[in-house]
Amino acid sequence: MAFQFLPQFVPTQTTISVNPPGGTSGPHHPSHLPLPTNTFPHATPRFIHATHTGHVALWVFFAIFAAALVGVGITSLRVEKRARAFHWLSAAILGVSTITYLAMATGLGITFVSTHYDGKAPQLVHLFRQVYWARFINYLFTTPLVVLSLSLLAGLAPSDTLVAVLATLGMVVTALLSALSPARWHSGERARWGWFAFSCVGFVAVWCTLFSAGLKAAKLRPSRTRGLYYLLALMTFVLWTAYGVIFALTTGVNVINVDGEIIAYGVLDVISFIGFSYLILLVHVHGEDDTWTLPEWFVIHRQGSGTDGRGTYGAVRTEE
C-alpha cells in the first residue's frame, strides 16, 4: 500500500512597521517581512486498514469454519459416545474459530496501533495499523486445545501435558502484547520485538515438550497412532512457525498490508484447525486401550440408586 506524504506549509505573511528609536528623517516605509510565529508542523495521521477484499475474506473464512463445525457434528454420530473425545475437542476448536471470524467480519475485536514509518519525513507522519486482536483471543482458546489433542493422541503424561498447555498460553499472551505495543519510535519497536521474543520462548518450550516427551510416549502407541502423531506434530510445528513469520512481516515490519494479513492468517487457520481436526477424526482408529477413550460414567445417564448410594449408569431407568 503506497502513501503520498507531502505536507505543504505556507508561511503567514503580514505587514509590520519599523520605526527605529529617535525616529527617521525620511518618510515612513512599511516592511513586508514574515511575522515570527511559534506554530510548528504537526504529524499527519495515516491509517492502514482492511479494504473490501479483506472484509469479504473474513466472511468467506467464517462460512468455511461454520461448515466444518457442522461436519464435525455429523461425524460424531458415527462413533459411540466413549470415543468422542476428539470430536468434542475439535468442535470446541472450530466453534471458537467460527465465532471469532464472525466477530471480526462484523467489525468487532479490532483496534489501531501506531507503528514505525520509515518513509520520507517520518517525523511528519503518524502511521496507524489495524490490528485484529480478536484473533489472539481465538488462539488463546484453540491452540491449547490443539496441544491437548496431540498430548492425548500420544498418551503424554499429565504433567508434561500441563507444561505444554501453559507454555502455549504464555506464547499467545505475549504475542498479543507484542501486537498491541505502540511502535512509532524505536523504543516502542524494542518493546514490541521484546514481547515477540518472549512469545518465541514459549514456542520453543511447547515443542521441546512435544518433540521429546511426546515422541517417547508415542512410541508406546500402536503404529498407526504413532504415525498419525508424527504427521500432526510436524504439520503443526511448520504451521506455527509460519504464524511467526506472518506476524513479523505484518504487525512487525509492516511489509504486508492488512488484506494480505487477513488472507494469510485465514489460510493458516483453515489448515491448522480444520485440517488438524479432520485428520484426527478420519484417520485414527479407536480401541479399548486408547488413551482418549472416555469412561463410561462420563457419557451414560444415571439409571437409579446403586448399592454405594451414588447410583449406577446405563440406559435411563423407567418406572415399572
Secondary structure, DSSP 8 states (H G I E B T S, - for coil): ------------B--B----TT--SS----B--B---------EEEEE---HHHHHHHHHHHHHHHHHHHHHHHHHTTS-GGG-HHHHHHHHHHHHHHHHHHHHHTT-S-EEEEE---SSSGGGEEEEEEE-THHHHHHHHHHHHHHHHHHHHHT--HHHHHHHHHHHHHHHHHHHHHHTS--SSHHHHHHHHHHHHHHHHHHHHHHHHHHHHHHHHHTTS-HHHHHHHHHHHHHHHHHHHHHHHHHIIIIIT--S-HHHHHHHHHHHHIIIIIIHHHHHHHH----TT-TT---HHHHS-EEE--TTSS-EESS-----
